[in-house]
Amino acid sequence: MPAQHVPVELNRFIGRERDLAELARLVSEARLVTVTGPGGMGKSRLAGRLLSQSLDSQISAVVVQLAATSDPELVVHVVASSLAIRGESGQPLIETLASRLRHGRFVILLDNCDRVLDSTALLAQTLLDACPTVRLVATSREPLNVPGEIVWPLQGLPEVQAVALFIERARQIHRDFGGTQVVPALVDICRRLDGMPLAIERTGRALRPRREVSASERHLEPPPTRRHSPPLNPRWDGQRLSGRLRTH
């Protein structure tokens, strides 16, 4: 029976409409689509969202989390476990896996392949060759370099979406955060963070009110102009900006 094994989202998904639409089209046309980009760009969240909203009830969607896997020999075991497939005596597990998937309709997300890229690529090639109705989505900093692979390089959030994400996450801590007067500062901050969702979320959640002012006086102070500010590392987690922010 088809099954959906996609993690439930714990907070609201913001933006990425164009990415989702294009990825849905690509997954319908290609059997392997890899979302690439640096850590913190939101690859896993986007791919999970893609599976949850674009698949019909006759397709089994399964997320295979490989972030904690560093041993190449374990990749096939992690995939089989995620699909609730057990090995059979006298048969290599990869053959059992391919046999069980051969006649089903599956979309499998191979998430965070970076530490086991080569073995994941080999497994993907095997499944694509043996299982004509299986489609794969992968997330990684680099492509798998498997024949037929379509690569979607993920960029930072556009300005409007980045600011919306910042406000949404800040309001999880301070419900009254926001207002048009803080938008110029948020635009500059999100630009400095290269529109990277993880850094934006961390900065938004790190906001703390000034104790010396009343709730009605709380505000957000714009950061210094660019010529007086040091360059930011795209992988930086946003903590250093939190000192410039004040809740409204």
SULNORVEN-V782078 format. One record per run of one state. SS is the DSSP state (helix for helix, strand for strand, loop for the rest). FROM is the first residue (numbers start at 1). TO is the last residue. Records with the same first field share a line. If there is no record, write none. Layout:
BEGIN
SS = FROM-TO  FROM-TO
END
This chain:
BEGIN
loop = 1-3  6-16  30-31  37-42  55-59  66-71  83-92  102-105  112-113  131-133  141-149  154-158  174-179  193-196  206-214  218-225  229-238  245-248
strand = 4-5  32-36  60-65  106-111  134-140  150-153
helix = 17-29  43-54  72-82  93-101  114-130  159-173  180-192  197-205  215-217  226-228  239-244
END
